[in-house]
Amino acid sequence: MSELTIKHNELTAEEFIQLWESVWGEGPSLEQTELALKNTLFRVSAYDGDTVVGMARVIGDVGMDYYIKDVAVRPEYQRRGIGKALIEELLKFIGSHGVKGTHIFVELSALPQNVPFYARFGFSANEELRLQRMVRVE
């Protein structure tokens, strides 16, 4: 493994899909991904040479709420501190954007086995259930 490089707002839609599929299986369409990245507030990615090995992004309104999305690290690169570096970059971004002297609500969804990872950054689980629904766009 060569030196890892962290980049801001350079992750392409093709790289996003490639990384998504290496972690979660079939990814979103190219058109969906391009639109999502265009409307993402901030994205961070990790590279081993020219190969994307990790990504994370944040969406939100910049005033009161941020949501961390799509934190993914290629399975063969997990447990090497890449996820930690990605989350730290997102939190730096969040901490430097918004109204000075106020608090901003930051949330994310995590599988139960990943809750301890996020707890190290001060995230805590609550009793609320995250409701979801897929809507087909016609």
N, C-alpha and C positions, 0 to 999 in steps of 0.2 A: 504494500500500500504506500503510495506516495503521500506527500503533504496534502492535507485536506484544505480546501479553500471555501470560505463562506462568502456568498454573494447576496446582495440585496436587489430585489426587483428585476432580476435577470432570468429567472426560471421561465422557460418557454412552455407553451401548451403541449408540445410534443414530449418534452422532458417530464412534465407533470403527469401525463398519461403513462409514460414508460415507468415512472416510479410508482404511480398508483397501482399499476398492474403487477409490479414485482412484489407488492405488499398485500393488496386486497383482491386481486383478480380483475375481471373485466372493468375497464375504466369508462369514464364518460366520453361523449363524442368530442371531436376536435373543436367543433363550433361551440359547444357548451363550455368547454374548457377555456377557449379564447375569451369568451364573454365573461366568464367568472374571473379570470386573471385580470382582465381590463378593469373590473369593478372591485378588485381586492385593494384594500388600503395599503398593505405591506406584505411582501413575501420574502422569504429567506430560503436559500438552498445551499446545500453542501456538495462539493465535488471532490472526487478522487481523480485527479488529472482532468480529463474531459467528460468523465462519467458522473452523472448526478446520482448521489447516494442518499440524500435526505432533503426534505422540504417541510415547510410549514407556512401558513399564511394567517392573516388576521383581517377580519371584516368588521364593520361597525359604523357608528355615527360620529365618532371622534369627540363627542361632547360628554356622553354618559355611559355608553356601552361599547364594548369590544367583544368579539367572539373569535376564539382561536380555532382554526379549521385545518384539516388535512395534514396533521403531523405524521410524517411517514419517513422511515429509514429502511433502506434495503435490508432484508433479513441478515445477510452475511456481514453487514456493517453495524448491526445493533450491539449494544452494550460496550460501545467505544467512546461514549460521551457526545455523540453527534446530536442526539435528541436534546440533550441538556444545552448544548450550544445554540440550537435552533430556538428553543423556548427562551433562553436568555436574550437572544437578539430581538424576539418579539416583545418581551417585557421592556427592554430598553426603548424600543420604538413607542410603545404605549405610554411609558413614563415620560416621554418627551413631547407628546402631542395631546392637546386638550387644553382645558382652562387651568392655569397654574393655581395651586392651592386647593384644588378640589380633588375628589376621589372619583375614579372611573370604575365601573363594574366590568370585570373581565370574567368570561365563562367559557367553558368547553365541555364537550362530552367525551367520556372515556370508558372503555371497557373496564369491568371490575379489576382485572389483573393489572391495569395500568394506573389505577388510582394512587398507589404509593409513589410512583414516579412523579406525578403532578403535585402530590402533597409536599414534596421537597421544595417546591416553588411557592408554597403558601396556599395552594388550592385546597378546598375542602368540599366534601360531598354533602348534600343536604337531602331532605326527605322528598323533595319535589320530583315528580316523574317528568321526564322529557317526552313530550308527545310529538309524534311525527306522522306525516302523511305525504305520500308521493302524489303529485298532480301531473297528469299527462297534458303536455302543451300541444294543442291542435293547430 
